[in-house]
């Protein structure tokens, strides 16, 4: 090969290699700065007839081989009903499946007769990223559920925390039994501090056998671990979600080995 040609070819290859390396370094720097590496696409679907309105907006994880992306995709599908068995990467097909299921259900005889008087049923969901660092990500879900004939709809306002290394979710199972018992009076005190004891509802005493911890799993936010009661759990529907946040240092001693491993990198 002519030496000048060799130099041009080598120069071209080196230029391309440099471009790839530079781009990779920029991406690494961006991820290091934001702690974010769960890539998403903004997706939306809406289907409706006179019986039902179904709508989903989502920041949908699209990196196929990413274990946390897959875990979040599975969680979204479970939240919408859990009956879809196809490829979760095909979000359009998956969302249309759940839209068709909802419209079929609420077009049936149990609801159809109520539509003229009370309006269509609604299934409205919004999934989006919440608190995130290089180790965990909390995915938020909002929206509204209404079945025609009901007195009112039910709001959705919660989140689920995933560990990025393996997609593991943070759940109540990560507390010891003793830890759950010690958590109750702390939660009661925090509820009384933030909401009062004689305003719109009376906070139960921690020793009351009817006092329960929230049904929903706790999740991580900027200030620590969030505990959230949905409407009717301890307060009237009109008050919406009752939420308190405890610093991680306060609950660390209540966790079992699995829970401690979950938070070890935080």
N, C-alpha and C positions, 0 to 999 in steps of 0.2 A: 504494500500500500504506500502511496506517496506520503511522505512525512507531513506535508501541509494538510492533506486530507485527514490523516490520523489525528493531527492536532485539533482540527475542526470537529471531528466526531467525538473525541475525548472531551473537548470543551462543552459540546452539547449535552453529553451524558452527565458531566459534572454539574452543569447548570440545572438540569432537571433534578438531580439528586439533592442539590442544595435547596431547591424550592420545596421539595418534599420534607426535608429535615426542618427547614425554617417554619413551614406550616405546622408540623408536628409540635415543635417547640412552642409556637404561639398557642396551640390548643391546650398543651399541658399547662402553660402559664395561666390561661383563662380558667381552666378547671381548678387550679391551685388557688386562684384568687377568689372564686365564687363557691368552691366546694360542691359544684354541680356537675354531675355527669350522667344524669338520667335524661336523655334527649326526648323531646316530645313534639307532637304535631297538634295543632289546634283543629279539632274536628267538631262537627255539628250535624245532627239529624233531627228532623221534625216530621212526624206523620200524624194525621188526625182525620177523623170523620165526625159525624154529629154526636157520636157516643163517647169518644175518647181523644184526648190530646196527649201525645207522647213526644218528649223532647229531651235530647241529651246534648250538652256541650262538654267537651273534655280536652284537657291537655293529655293527649294519649301517648304513652311511651312507645317508641317505634324502633328501638335498637333490638333487633331480633335475638341476638345471642346474649344479651345482658340479663343476668339472672334476676335482678331487681325489677327491670322492666317487665319481665314475664310475670313476676309475682304481683305487680300492680295491675297488669292486664287481667290476671285471674281474679283479683279482688274486685275490679270494676264489673266483670261478668257476673260474679257472685252477687254483688249488690243489685244488679239489674234482674236477678232471678236465678242464675246459676244453671240454667238448663241448656245453654249453648255448648255444643261439643265440637265445633269447627275450629279453624285456624284463627287464633286471637290476633294475629298480625293483620288479618283482614277485618279491620275495625268497622268498615262500612257494612259488610255482610253481617257481622255480629250485632251491630246496633239496629239494623233493619230487622233482624230476627226478633229481638226483644220488642221492637215497636209493633211488629205484626202480632206477637203474642198478646201484648197489652190491648191492642185494638180488638182482637178476637174475643178476649175475655170480657171486656167492658161493653161489647156490642151484644152480649148474651141477654137472655130474658131477666136475669137477676137485676140488671141495671138499666136496660134499654127503656123501660117504662117510666123511669124517673127523670130522664134527660130533659123532656119538654118543660118540666117544672123547675128542676134544680140545676140544669146545665150538665155538660159532659164531665166524665171523670178525667183526672189529670195525673200524669206521671212525668214530673219535671226533675231532671238531674243535672248537676254541674260538678265535674271532677277537675280539680286543679292542684298544683303543687302548693304546699304550705311551707312550714319551717323546714330548712334543709341545711346540713353541713356535710363535711366530707365523709361522714360515717353513717348518717341516717337521713331519711326523708319522710316527712308527714304529708300524706295526701289527703286533701280536704274534700268533703262532699257536701253540697248544698242542694236546695231544691224544695219541692212541694209535692205531697201526695194527697190526692182527693178522690174519693169514690162517690159517684153520684148517689145522693140519698143521705150522705153523712151530714152532720151538723156543720162541719168545717173541715178544711184540709189539715194535714200535718206537715209542719216544716221539717226540713232535713238540715242539720247543722252539726257536723262532727268531722272526725279525721281518723286515719289509721297510720301508724308509724312503721316504716320498714327499715331494716338494717341493710345497708348497701352491699355488704360483703357476700350475703347469701339470700337476701330477700325475706328473711325471717320477720314476722310481725310481732310487735310488742302487745302482750295480752295479760289478762288477770292471772293466768297460770304462772306468771313469773314472780308472783308474790308468795311468801310462805303463809301458812294458816295463821300463825302468830302475828305476822306482819299485817295481814288483813284486819285482825282484831285491833291492833294498835293504830291502824290507819283511821278507823271509825271516829274516835274522839277528836283526832286532829282535823278530820274533814268537817265535823260538826262545828268545831271552834272557828274554822275558816269560813264556813257558811254563815255563821252568826255575825262574824266580823264584817263580811262583805254585803250581806243581805238583811241583817237585822233579825230579830226573833219575834216581832209582833207586827210586821207590816203586812205583806200579801200572803204569807204563809208562816206557820210555826215550824221552825227547824226541830226535828225530833231529837231526843236525847240518844247518845251513843249506846246506852244500855238498853234502850227500847228494842225488844226482839223484832219489831216490825221495821226498824231502820235498816235499810239495805244500801250497799254501795251501788254506784250507777251500773246499769245494764251494759252500757257501752264500754269497751276497753279504753283505758287511759291512752293519751297520745302526747308526744313531745311538741312543745312550742318554745318560743324564745325564752320565756321565764322559767321553764321547768316542765313538770308533768301535769297535764290538764285532766281534770276529772269533770265529766259533763253528764248532768241529768237531763233526759229528754222530757218534754211536756207530760204532765200527769204523774211523773215518778214521785216528786216531793212537792210539787207546786201546781197551781191551776194552769190550764192550757194557755191562758192569756199572758202568762209570764214567760212563755217560751222556754228556752234551754237555760238551766241553772249551771253555771260553770265556775270552777275555782282552779287555781294553779298553785302547785306546791313545788318549792325548789327541789332539785334532784338530791341535794344533801340531806333533805328531810326524809325522803322515802328510800334512800339507798339501803339502809339497814333492814328494810322490810322485804327485800327481794331474795329469791332463792338463787341457786347457782346459775341457772339459765338466765335469770334477770340480771345478775351481776355481770355475766359474760356479755350480755346485750349492751350494757352501758359502759363496759370497761374502756372503750376507746373514746368516750365522750369527754 
